[in-house]
Structure formats: structure tokens, C-alpha cells
Amino acid sequence: MSVLVYQRPLKRPATMADLEALPENVKGEIIDGVLYTLPRPRPRHANVESLIDTELKGPFQRGRGGPGGWWILPEPGITLPGSPEFSPDVAGWRRDRLAVLPEDRIDVIPDWICEILSPSTRGYDQRIKRPFYARIGVGYLWYVDLEGHSLTVSQLQLHEGVGRWVELGVYGEDDVVRAAPFDAIEIALGEWWQTGAPPSGSAAP
């Protein structure tokens, strides 16, 4: 049975002290004053997170084969009023908004966030974090579905002062895509789903 995200009942807004009291094998986030605990990433999740970070960091952070001008960070600690610690799987900031990385947590809203969906976190990512990211003004949101082998790309648009997600595209399997805001390069999605297992129907050596 998958371990689900758990909302910790507190009679006050959660604080960093509540996060620091959690066991090492439990990840915590505070969103709108509520403490949520969730399992640490499993190997497939961690592998895809690393692939995305590496693929984007070269052209967009280091300017190798791409335009540069970004910071790309895996699981950064971000602090905002009412939410002193939340940590997307991968996040990115344009350097004209975040010129220098701080020593501690970042207090600037990301321009882009990527969350990797898994059976244990899917509901949390979609019900809690998706509307939260819209409220705080994240520009682009990627959802990578490990089970469905798909990438969903959304952009935030304002309607009468309220942020709403507009789906730009859903891609999957062996698609080679240019996905905003990183459409300066092509990304081969097929590499994200590889686990080292032999193809279906073939005999293992």
C-alpha cells in the first residue's frame, strides 16, 4: 500500500520548528499554514527528477547549448508568507528576478515548477499544490506522470486578477518536444521512462 500525504492537525499555523521535528525519512511542507508530510522520493521518482534537472541545467543555467539566464534547482527550500517551507521536485527562476542564490531558503516565487506525480503524492500535487502555485503566481507548471508516461505543460494566465492554469500540451512516450518555458531546446521524453527492464515480451539475458 502506498504511503499517502498526511495533513498534520495543528491548532495553530505550522512553523519551521514543526518541520525540524519530523523524522529524517519524512519530508514536510507548509502550505498556507498547514503542515503536510509525505514520503521521500522513491528511486524512479528520484531518477526522473535528476534527469530533468540535468537536462535543463546545462542549456538554461550554464548556457551550454542553450540561452542560459536561469537557475534550475532540485527540491529547493522556498519560503513565503504563511508558507515558510515548501519544496517542489524541480524549480526554476529567471536570473533577472533572482540574480544571486541566497545562502538559505529562497523567498522569490519560481518562474517554473515541475512536480513528478506518483501514486502516493498525485492527489496532493493536484488538489493542494496546483491551486497554491496559481495563487502565488508561478508562471509555468509541469506535471510528469510516471505511471502514464506523460508530461503536461500549463501556463498561468490572469483572468480578472485571478490566476488560472491553461494547458499548453500533453506529451508522452517517445515524443520529442519543445516545452515552454524551455522551448529553446528539444527534450526526448522516452529517456525519462527507462528503468533498465527488458522490453515487454522479450526474454531477459
N, C-alpha and C positions, 0 to 999 in steps of 0.2 A: 504494500500500500504506500502511495506517495505521501510524503510529509507535506502538509499544506501550510500556507502562510497563516500565521496566527495573530490576531489583534489582541494585544495585551490590555486588559481592562484597568485603567488608572482613573482616579478621581481628580486628576489634575493634568495639565499639559505635560507630555513626556519631555525629559531633558537628556542631555548628554550623559548624565550620571546613570540613567536607566540603561542606556546603550552599553556603557562601560561595565555594567554589572552582568551582562549576558555571558553565557559560556562561550569559549573560543570557537566551538563548532557551530554557533548560531550567528547568523547575520541579522542585524537590526536596522530599521529605517524609521525615521519620524516624519510623518506627513500630516500637515495641518494639526499638529499637536498630538497625534495618535501614534503609539509605538506599534510597529509590526515586526514580527520575527519570521524568518524564513530560512530554509536550509542553504548551506553553502553550495556553490555550483558543482554539479556532477561533471565527470570527465568530458562527455560530449559537449555539454554547455560551455565548459571552460575552454575546450579546443576551438570551438567556433568563435567565441569571444576573442581569443588570441589571434585567430586568422583575420578577423575584421580589423582589429587594432593594428596589426602589422600591415595589412593591405592598404589601409588609409594613411598610416603614419608616414610611409615613405614619400608618396607624392604630395600629401597635403600638409604634413608638418615639416618634413625635411626638404621638400621641394625636389625630390628625385623622381623625374618622370611626370611631374605634375606642378601645379601653380604655387604650392606652399601656402603660407598665410593662415594656418590653423594650428591649434593644439588638439591632439587626439589622446584621450586618456581612458584606460580601462578602470572601471569601478572607482571613480573619483569620489571623494567626500565633498558634498556640496551643502552649504548652509544658507538658509533663507529665513526671514522672519516667520516664526511658527513651525518651521521645519528645519531644526538645527542639524540634521544629518539624513541625507538620502543619497543613494549611490547607484546610478544607472549602470548597466553592464558595460556600455561604452558611451562616451560623450565627447562632443567637440565644440570648441569655441573659435570664432574668428579672432585673429590677433589684433584687429582694430578695436575689439571690445575687451579683450584680455591680453594686454601687451606682455605681461610678465606673470609666470606661475607663482602663486604665493607659497610660503613655507608650509602653511597648514591648509585648512579647508578653503574651498573656493566659494565666494559669495556672489558670483556673476552667473546669471541664468545661461545655460548652454544654448548654442545655436542649433544643435542637433543632438539627438539621443537615440541610441539603439538598445532595445531590450530583446533578449533571447527568450522566447516562450518555451516553457516546459510544463509537463502535467502538474507539477507542484506549484507553479507560480503564474500560470496562464490567467486565472481569474483575477488575481491581484494586479497583474500588469494591465489588464484591460479595464477593470472596474474602478480601481483606485488610482493607479499611476497615470493612465491615459488622460482622464479629465484634469488631474492635478497638473500635468505638463501643459495642457491647454490653458489653464488658469494663470500659470506663471509666465507664459509666453515663449515656450520653446518653439523654434521656427520649423524644425523638421523632426519627424519621429519615424524610426524604422522598427518594425516587428519581424524578427526572424523566427519562424516556426520550425523547430527541429523535427517534429513528427510529420508535418505536412510538406516539408522541404520547400518552404516558400518565404519570400521577402515581400512585406507590404510597406510601401513608402507613402507617408502622409505629410502634408504641409499645413501649417496653421494659417487660417485666414480669419480676419476680424469681420464680424457682422454686427453692426450696431454696438460696437465696443466689446462684444463677446467673442472669444476665440473658439473656432470650430475647426476640426480636422477635415481636410479634403484629401481623399485618396487619390494619389497620382498614378499608382500602378501596383499590381501584384505579379510577382515573378517567381519562377521556381525551377526545380530540377536542373537541367543543363543550360538554362538561359544565360546569355552574356548580356549584361545590362549596363546602362548609364543611369545611375540612380541619384536624384537630387538630394542634397546639395553637392554631391561629389560626382557629377556627371561629366567632369573633365577626363575621367578615365573609364575604361571598361572593367567590369567585375564578372568573373566566371563563377557563377553560383554553385556549379557542380562540385567544386572543391570543398565547399562548406559541409556537404553531406557525407563525405567519405569517412568511413570508420575503420578501414583496413579489412573488413569482412569480404569474402569472395562474392562475386555477383550472384544473384538469385538463380538457382538451378545449376550452378557449376559446382564441381567437386573440389573440395579443399585439397591442396597438395599433401 
